[in-house]
Amino acid sequence: MYSMVLLGSIGATEIILIVLALLILFGGKKIPELMRGLGQGLHEFKKASQGNDANKNDSKDTQKELKN
């Protein structure tokens, strides 16, 4: 809840300043690499979290089969 309040108060000027600071710190070539790595990491996390749900369902099915 508190984070939504903070995100609501960020305006266009603040976003522009953040982007400029990132450009100065990392340079134009490094930012796409950083974002690509972040995207791949999020994709792997999402895939792993969905895989855990599937594994739980499989283990429940296996337990049911063993009981029968």
Secondary structure, DSSP 8 states (H G I E B T S, - for coil): -HHHHHHHT--HHHHHHHHHHHHHHH-TTHHHHHHHHHHHHHHHHHHHHHHHHHHHHHHHHHHHHHH-
